Structures are given as C-alpha cells and as structure tokens.
C-alpha cells in the first residue's frame, strides 16, 4: 500500500506543478515532445517503408533464386561489358533444372514486357505490363487472384489465350461489366479473362505496379513476342524449401547444374547470374539504417534539451517544496520515499511530453497516403514511452537525491 500511496502522491505533486506553472512546464516538456516525435516518426516511416517494400516484392517471391543473364547491382560502377555476351536462360535449361533439382519447392520460367496496350471494345489501357509464366509460377511468387482463378496445367501446356489482369486494368476496361469470361486484345491476340488480381496499390522504388499488369501462359507470351537470344530474355525462378534458411544448398545445386548444362569447365567463370530478392532488401535496408540514425541524432538533441528542461522543473520543485519535505521527514518519511517521490514526478512529466509526441505521430498516420500505408506500431509506441521514462529518470535523479538528503530541521525552517 505504501508504494501505491507513493505513486499517487507523486502524480498529485506532478499535476500540481503542471497546473501551477503551466506555461513553464509546457515549454520545458516541448523538447521531449519534439525529440520523441522526431525519433518515432522516423522509425514509423522506416517501418512502413520496409513493410510496403516487402508487400510490393511479394509478387516476385520470397526465398527465391533467379537464374538470369544480368546480375543485380545497387550503386557503384556496373561492368556491363562482362555480361552482355552471356546467353539468356531458355526453356531447355528450365526443364533440365525442373527435372533434376532436389532442394527446391517449385521451379518456373517467365518473361515480361512493358508498355503494352490492352483493348476491350472502345476502352483501352496503355503502358501496361505483360508477363508470361509457366504453371508453377504461383508456387514461386504470389499471384493474388481476387476474382476468378489461376491457370490450370492444360492451359499453360497448350498455350491457350487466357489472361489474369490487374485490378486497375479491370476497372478501366470493364467499368460497368463483369470482366470474367470477357475478351481483351493485346499485341494482336485476343485473350479471355479468367481472373482479376487483388488491388496492390502504388509500388515503391520503381517496383512494378501489378494493378497495371496482365499474366498469361508462357507459351502464349511466346506467340505474341519474340522470346529468345535476339528478343525478350527469360528468367528461371527457383523457390527454396522452408527448412533451407540460407538457401545455400539450393544455390550450390543450381550453380552446379547450370555449369553442367552449359558445359563450363572448372576454371571457367559462370556465364549466368543467381539473383535473390534479399539483395534488394539489404540494399534498401542500408538506406533505412542511415535514415534511422538521422532520426536518433535529430531527436537526441531535442530530447537532451527536454531533459534539461525537466531537470530545471525538478530543481525548482525541490526548492518550492523544501518546507514540505522537512515536514514529511519529521513525520518519519524515509529518504527513499522522498527520492522516489521526486523521481516518479520527473518520469511522469517526461512521459507526458513523450505521450504528446507519440500522439502527434499517430495523428499524422491518419492522413490518407496514396503511395503507401503508414501505421504506428506497438513496438514504436513502447520505444517512445521507454525513451521518455529513461530521460525522466536521468533528468530527475540529481534533484531527487538532493531532496532526499535534506536535513529535516533546516528544511522546515526554510521559506
């Protein structure tokens, strides 16, 4: 009970300090509010960016290795002259990998082309992407079909003219009718719509917007465009098993099979690239770390100023309540009681400043965003309140120690 009384009394003193010197307290807590706002807003933005990037990249798969002609690179000089004479992955290599791989959870080959125009009656949708895939592509990457269905093996094997279209494309081509079972025309071919994908929203960092894309069987795509060494290049995608955390076994197996398929000698360099989405995530993660560090630096200076402000409040509070401290000690209050009383008050004031900062961040997340969804996580709320509590303890420890060590006789005589 004594601890509950201690906390209640500390809150009462803190509230009295707020009411008695409202303007001074607000100005002193402003630094903590700004600091917590800066740190939590940056972390909220970074977390939201990472989440939206992951969602945008879900279409190209998780735990997937891509066999391609060109290696992915992020920043620095790109030695393109080393790669431009490499052969493109082809259907024969895909079939051999699919037949011989033992550490995979699915293998597919796909090719894509941008800037296509889809037509349906008098309606058209331009600058659309089109991707041709084999049947197991839905095992390698996510194809979120909202209406209709995914391909069946017979449609892919027979290269039938069927298509799954994006949400935005469906709205543009079929504003008043149900798209399923209807025909669209692209690149001189009529395709029957068998599915409509879920709405993805605008993607980040130049990633494809799949609301504006159509998906067709690989053979159908090859009928529409020149696929091969002199045309559109293909990509072989291999999905790793869940238990293969680092995908090292799968990567070694793919490399060995590809070198054998292409007849490379032991001393020859690979004439293919094995790319993984984690490479892009790591590159973007470096950017996020820099932004997070900047948030800590900016917020840290503001919090430092706020800490001095809270310390000032506590020193003034000790001076104003010296007589009360003397009376409490004369009635038997222990030093730790006085110490915790002022320490709780300091933490409470700091939490008020931090809570206001977090509230401001939350209000900003309510503003509608077209590019991405921004949300304040529970982890960031806990972080903000935790930092506020630590700042309150550090700011109030010296005034609390001074108050707890006051001589009761001298304290009672003070005015």
Helices and strands as residue ranges (DSSP letters): H 2-20, H 22-57, G 58-60, E 64-68, G 80-82, H 91-100, E 104-120, E 123-133, H 137-140, E 145-148, H 153-157, E 162-165, H 167-173, E 183-186, E 189-197, G 210-212, E 213-217, H 218-224, E 235-240, H 248-261, E 273-276, H 277-320, H 322-330, H 335-365, H 378-404, H 408-413
